[in-house]
Amino acid sequence: MRYVPLVALVLAWLPAISFAQQQTHVSVKLVLDHVSVEPGASLLVGVFFEIEPEWHIYWKNPGEAGMATSVIWTVPEGFSVSEIMWPTPKRFMQDGDIEGFGYESSALLMVRVTPPPGFSGSADIKAQVKWLACKQVCVPGQSSLSKTVDFGTVGRPANRETFDEWLKRVPMDLGTSPMKISVVRRGLVYQLTVSGAPNDAELRVFVAPPDGVTVRRVERSGDMATVEFARLAGFNVVGKAEIVLQKNDVSVRVAVSLE
């Protein structure tokens, strides 16, 4: 598996990308797990993508080409927004034997929104969404979404089945996983050993490096995955590399510091 900077790959794809601005192949909407929230409570908010058959959008690391799906949240002063809860992506091969990571059919990118202590009243939650939808050609899309939520009133749940379904697809953090994972660092090589899953199940590995870091090598053998990272010259690396390991329907998320 090889990775090169995204900008270079997107530029290489320019002849195949249609830049028409119509919203086609993907529709998006903002969904809430509550339409009103009781005092002191937070809520889940998500951007729900409906994707036409045979088309796909991309994960936070699109793979060897493509463009990561982006959601920029705007909330009132004093509110906090969690990191996006990314569902485990799928791996697909694109024209030219190019590997990509992303979603087909549908996807829900969720965050948890928390009001400041003692807040009551209505609040506008906004999301600026950008994506790249691809089949034989690629079509960029964007949308501005918003919802008004009442805080400090009786809680009224909504979209319970949708959120329950997609929360199950978000990788578990290491501490809550039935799998056993060890991480050993040797220079820029991080070796992850996975146990506790059926031996006949394929181990799938998805890696999202921080800015300033590239993924040079990913190897899979039985319950073991080796991921090799390389720093780019002149970059100050901020953040952690995220590694998602999946066997059957169980996914685990590991965040590795490269400082």
C-alpha positions in Angstrom: 0.0 0.0 0.0 1.5 3.4 -1.0 0.4 6.9 0.0 1.3 10.2 -1.5 0.2 13.7 -0.6 -3.5 14.3 -1.3 -3.0 17.5 -3.2 -0.8 15.9 -5.8 -3.3 13.1 -6.3 -6.3 15.4 -6.6 -4.4 17.5 -9.2 -3.6 14.3 -11.1 -7.3 13.5 -11.1 -8.4 16.9 -12.5 -9.2 15.6 -16.0 -11.6 13.1 -14.5 -13.4 15.5 -12.1 -16.5 17.3 -13.2 -16.7 20.6 -11.4 -20.4 21.3 -12.1 -22.0 22.8 -9.0 -25.3 21.0 -9.1 -26.0 18.8 -6.1 -26.1 15.3 -7.7 -25.4 11.8 -6.6 -25.4 12.7 -2.9 -28.0 14.3 -0.7 -27.3 15.5 2.9 -29.4 16.5 5.8 -28.8 17.5 9.5 -30.3 15.0 12.0 -30.6 15.3 15.8 -31.1 12.6 18.5 -33.3 15.1 20.4 -35.6 17.9 19.1 -35.5 19.4 22.6 -33.1 18.9 25.3 -33.5 18.8 29.1 -31.4 21.2 31.3 -27.7 20.3 31.5 -27.9 17.6 28.8 -26.0 17.3 25.5 -27.2 15.9 22.2 -25.9 14.1 19.2 -26.0 15.9 15.9 -25.1 14.2 12.6 -24.8 14.9 8.9 -26.6 12.1 7.1 -25.4 11.3 3.5 -27.6 9.4 1.1 -25.4 8.2 -1.8 -26.6 6.9 -5.2 -25.8 3.3 -6.0 -22.2 2.7 -7.4 -21.1 6.1 -6.1 -19.0 6.7 -3.0 -17.7 9.5 -0.8 -14.5 9.5 1.3 -13.3 8.9 4.9 -11.0 11.3 6.8 -8.2 9.6 4.9 -9.4 9.1 1.3 -6.7 6.6 0.5 -4.4 6.9 -2.6 -6.7 9.5 -4.2 -9.8 11.5 -3.6 -10.8 14.1 -1.1 -11.7 13.7 2.6 -15.3 14.6 3.5 -15.3 17.8 5.6 -17.8 19.1 8.1 -17.2 22.5 9.8 -19.6 23.1 12.8 -20.8 26.5 14.0 -22.5 26.7 17.4 -23.3 29.6 19.8 -20.6 31.0 22.1 -20.0 28.8 25.1 -21.1 25.6 23.4 -18.6 22.7 22.7 -18.5 20.3 19.8 -16.7 16.9 20.0 -14.5 15.4 17.3 -16.4 13.7 14.5 -17.3 10.1 15.2 -16.3 8.5 11.9 -17.9 5.1 11.1 -15.5 2.4 10.0 -15.0 3.0 6.3 -15.0 0.5 3.4 -12.1 -0.2 1.1 -12.8 0.0 -2.6 -10.7 -0.1 -5.7 -11.0 2.7 -8.3 -10.0 3.0 -11.9 -6.3 2.6 -12.3 -6.1 0.2 -9.4 -6.3 3.1 -7.0 -7.3 2.2 -3.4 -9.8 4.4 -1.6 -11.5 4.4 1.8 -15.0 5.8 2.3 -18.7 5.1 2.2 -21.2 3.8 -0.2 -25.1 3.9 0.0 -25.2 6.1 3.2 -23.2 7.5 6.1 -23.7 9.4 9.3 -21.0 11.7 10.6 -21.9 12.5 14.2 -20.7 14.9 16.9 -21.8 15.6 20.5 -22.9 19.2 21.1 -22.8 20.4 24.8 -24.3 23.7 26.0 -22.7 25.8 28.7 -23.8 25.2 32.3 -27.2 26.7 33.0 -28.0 27.5 29.4 -31.7 27.5 28.4 -33.4 28.7 25.3 -33.0 28.0 21.6 -29.7 27.6 19.8 -28.8 27.3 16.1 -26.5 24.5 15.1 -24.9 24.8 11.7 -22.8 22.6 9.5 -20.8 23.5 6.3 -20.4 20.2 4.5 -18.1 19.4 1.5 -17.5 16.1 -0.2 -16.3 14.4 -3.3 -18.6 11.8 -4.9 -17.0 9.4 -7.3 -17.9 6.7 -9.8 -16.1 6.8 -13.2 -15.9 10.6 -12.7 -15.9 12.7 -9.5 -18.3 15.4 -8.6 -17.6 17.8 -5.7 -20.5 18.8 -3.6 -21.2 21.2 -0.7 -24.2 22.2 1.4 -24.9 24.5 4.3 -27.2 22.9 6.9 -28.8 24.2 10.1 -31.2 23.2 12.9 -32.7 25.1 15.8 -32.7 23.2 19.1 -34.6 24.1 22.4 -32.5 23.6 25.5 -33.8 23.7 29.0 -37.1 22.1 28.2 -38.4 18.5 28.5 -36.2 16.1 26.4 -37.8 14.8 23.3 -35.8 12.0 21.6 -35.7 11.7 17.8 -34.1 9.5 15.1 -33.3 6.9 17.8 -33.0 4.0 15.4 -30.7 5.9 13.0 -28.3 7.0 15.7 -28.3 3.5 17.4 -27.4 1.9 14.0 -24.6 4.3 13.2 -23.1 4.4 16.7 -22.5 0.6 16.3 -20.4 1.3 13.3 -18.1 3.8 15.1 -14.9 2.0 16.2 -14.6 1.3 19.9 -11.7 3.0 21.7 -9.1 0.6 23.0 -10.3 0.6 26.6 -13.8 -0.7 25.7 -12.8 -3.3 23.1 -13.0 -7.1 23.6 -9.9 -7.3 21.4 -6.4 -7.2 22.9 -4.1 -4.8 21.2 -0.5 -3.9 22.0 1.5 -1.1 20.4 5.3 -1.3 20.2 7.3 1.6 18.9 10.6 1.1 17.2 11.7 4.4 15.6 9.0 5.3 13.1 7.5 1.8 13.1 4.5 1.0 15.2 3.6 -2.7 15.5 0.1 -3.5 16.5 -0.7 -7.0 17.6 -4.4 -8.0 17.6 -5.9 -11.1 19.4 -9.3 -12.2 20.5 -10.9 -12.3 17.0 -11.5 -15.4 14.9 -8.4 -16.7 13.1 -10.2 -17.1 9.9 -11.4 -13.5 9.7 -9.6 -11.0 7.6 -7.9 -8.2 9.5 -8.6 -4.8 7.8 -6.5 -1.8 8.6 -7.4 1.9 8.0 -4.9 4.6 8.9 -5.4 8.3 9.1 -2.1 10.1 9.7 -1.9 13.7 11.0 -0.6 16.5 8.9 3.1 16.3 8.3 3.2 12.5 8.4 2.8 9.9 5.6 2.1 6.2 5.8 4.9 4.3 4.1 3.8 0.8 4.7 0.9 -1.3 6.0 1.3 -5.0 6.4 -1.3 -7.5 7.5 -0.6 -11.1 8.6 -3.2 -13.0 10.7 -3.7 -11.0 13.8 -0.8 -8.7 13.3 -0.6 -5.3 11.5 2.6 -3.3 11.1 2.2 0.4 10.1 5.3 2.5 9.2 5.0 6.3 9.4 7.5 8.9 8.0 7.7 12.5 8.9 7.8 15.1 6.2 10.8 17.5 6.4 10.1 20.9 7.8 6.7 19.9 9.3 5.8 20.3 13.0 3.6 17.3 13.6 0.5 18.1 15.7 -2.0 15.4 16.7 -2.1 11.7 16.6 -2.2 9.0 14.0 -5.5 7.1 14.0 -5.5 3.4 13.2 -8.8 1.5 12.8 -8.6 -2.3 13.0 -11.6 -4.4 11.9 -12.3 -8.1 12.1 -15.7 -9.3 11.1 -18.1 -6.6 12.5 -15.8 -5.5 15.4 -13.8 -2.3 14.9 -11.2 -0.8 17.3 -9.7 2.6 17.2 -6.1 3.3 18.3 -4.6 6.8 18.5 -0.8 6.8 18.4 1.3 9.8 19.3 4.1 10.5 16.8 5.8 13.3 18.7 
